[in-house]
């Protein structure tokens, strides 16, 4: 992003100059932009981007994962159906009721998101032409024979169309017969109202605008009005995560999981990494049984069983606490007596140890009569200039010089750097790089 800003700044600078010729001030500005881009390309990923990403990932590790409650979803769906029925009745009485028309659009849009568990932005940009011209798929005989009776009925009643999804991928969406009838009524009412722009190509058009209704705003508004206990959890992303969680609990096959992932608009790997049940719940509920079983030495008893079939005695968790609890339950007088005896023994032990220490003569310290004093020699201007110019690349890259490089500096300038050891040269290069 910052490199793009540098490119935009340089483009703007060249755009406003005469015949692509820069004056002295503009050339100086261009040079500063180029230097800024160079610094970003060389050091941004090491000094800023890596640390920021690391902090974000660490915060996500212990962040609780909230999913919508089943009771809230039922309340939400019932409220959507109620708003839909009321709006249809009001529009039948008065087709130009703008508020009822918008409420009907929002309720249908929210029902589609709730049914298909798709991203709200994909549904809100659904075109009228895409919905009306969607081909009716002819089912193949081989496919019908592999389906159950209920599945064959679903293929006949549900309408399936493909819309533009994330990263340009086509994603399918389903429409129930009730939603199809409601959308048909919505389109007929749209032909007679005067507050919908004819140029608007969207199915869920915003009144007096060429834009569409925002699905996230519709869900947020209707979830609060539904009386749900946690309306903030009723979002398109968390609804998608709930599908992945239920699929994980059902333990569906890899083929069905791939079909589900394709329908939701992402790959199977993304489905497992971002949309499944959080690892904390799985580790506490499942893996902990395996660890406790191994800790108690009962690995052979559950041979050939999976994690769901392993049942252990949870009371074993508190077995290590029994000794401590029994100690706490002792009478106060007996504990005081035991503590008094222990304290007397500790006092006697300390006296014996201190007497032994006093009886041992301490060795005398070796004191230097004439300690050697360290004399600091300041750097001359010539030494500073030579060192700074020679390690200019190290200073730009914030890099500490090596011993061989310091020796090369001394060989190249023997007269100037004669009295400076290689460690002092490296320290000087390091201070220049830091400051």
Buried (B, 14 or more C-beta within 10 A) or exposed (E): EBEEEBEEBBEEBEEEBEEEEBEEEBEEBBEEBEEBBEBBEEBEEEEEEEEEEEEEEEEEEEEEBEBBBEEBBEBBBEBBEEBBEBBBEBBEEEBEBBEBBBBBBBBBBBBBBBBBBBBBBBBBBBBBEBBEEBEEEEEEEEEEEEEEEEEBEEEEEBBBBEBBBEEEEEBBBBBBEEBBEBBEBBEEBBEEBEBBBEEBBBBBBBBEEEEBBBBBEBBBBBBEBBEBEBBEBBBBEBBBBBBBBEBBEEEBEEEEBBEBBBBBBBEBEEBEEEBBBBEEEBEEEEEBBBEBBEEEEBEEEBEEEEBEEBEBEEEEEEEEEEEEEEEEEEEEEEEEEEEEEEEEEEEEEEEEEEEEEEEEEEEEEEEEEEEEEEEEEEEEEEBEEBBEEBBEEBBBEBEBBEEEBBEBBBEEBEEBBEEBEBEBBBBBBBEBBEE
